[in-house]
Amino acid sequence: MIMAIDPGRDKCGLVVMTVDGNVKSQCVIETSTLESVLIELSNQFELQIIVLGDGTTSKSAKKRILSTLPNIRIEVVDERHTTEEARKLYWKKNPPRSWRRLLPISMQVPPVPIDDIAAEVLARKFLRSEN
């Protein structure tokens, strides 16, 4: 199992997935709860790798991860264009309905935070690079 984290100042997106791409858990959490969520998910899943986006808060997130799970392998992944890809993936998973389906997707903003989907994009990018 791998976990991917899209770190942010106030919130983080997390996804846990198998190496063949099946999502097992996905959520957006407050950054302040990162350690407790890491412990909870590591108890629930046998995590082998944590994929971490290289954005603004990645260095502090990496320190927090290592202090919580000192023996975990961490791979830092380029975060460029992740938000755009996450928006596309959000709309693929949640097609617009009603009058929204008449607007081009590129003009729409998802109605919920998509940090967890950004984490999924990071995980899939990492998995593609490993193959």
N, C-alpha and C positions, 0 to 999 in steps of 0.2 A: 504494500500500500504506500501511496505517496500522499503527502499533504502539500497544498500550495497555499501561500499567503500573499495577499495583496495588502501590504502594510500602509497605514495612513495615520495621521495625527489623532483623529477622533474615532475612526472606525477602521476595521480590517475585514477583508473578505477572506474566507477560508473555504477550501474544498478538500475532501478526502476522496481519492479514487484509486481504483486498481490500475495496474500497469497496462491493462488493455483498454483503459479509458472509461470504465463504468463508475459513475459518481455514486458514492456511498453516503456522503454527508456534505452539506453545503449551507453556509450561513454567513451573515454579516454580524460582527460583534463590536462592542466598544473596545478600543485599544487597551483601555485600563484593565480589561478582563483577560488579556491574551494568555497569561501564564495559567490561570485556572482552566481555561478552555483547552489549552495544549495538554494539560494533565488529563482532563476528562476524555479527550479524543484519543490520546495515546493509550489510555486504559481500555478504550472501546475497540480500537483498531491496532493492528501490528504495523506501526509506521516504520518505514525503512529510510525514507528521504523526505526532507522538507524543501520544497521549491519556494524561493523567496524573491519577490519582485525587487528590482534594484532602485526603487524610487527614493524620495527624500528621506523617509524614516527607516530605510532598510538596515542601516548600521545599528541603530538602537534596537530594532526588532530582532536582529541577529543575536545581539548580546543577551536579550531577554529570553530568546529561544534556548540558547546554549546554557544559560543559568538554570533553566527549567528542565531541559532534556539534554544533558551534557554529552551523551554518546550518539546523538543523532547526526546523520550526514545532512549538510545544508548545501544546496546548490542555488546560487544567485543567478537570476534570469533577467535579461533585458526587458524592461517594461514598456518600451516605446510602442505606441499604437494599440496598447492593450484596451484602453477605454473604448476606442472605436470598434474594435473587434468584439468587445463585451456587449456593446449596444446591439450590434448585428445579431449576436447569439441570443441576446434577450428576446428580440423580436422574432427570431426563428422559433424559440421555445414558447413564446407568448404572442401569437399573431394578433395584430390590432383587430378590434371588433367595432361594430356599429359604424359611425361616421369616420372613425379614426382609420379604418381600412382604406379610405379614399385618399388620405394624405400619404405622400412618399415617406417611407421609413426614415430616410435621411433627415427629414424635418422634424421628427418626433423624438421626444426625450422620454425614456422609461419612467413610469410613475413611482418606482421604488429604487432604493440604492442597488447598484449592480456590482458592488465590490466583490461579492461571492462569485459572480460570473467572470469578473476580471481574473480572479484566482484560478478559475477553471481554464481560462485562456492561457494563463501562465503554465499551468500543469500540462496542458496539451502541447504547448510550444516546447516544453522540456522533453516530453515523451517523443515528439517528432525528432528532436536533436539527438536523442539516445539511439534511435533506430537507423 
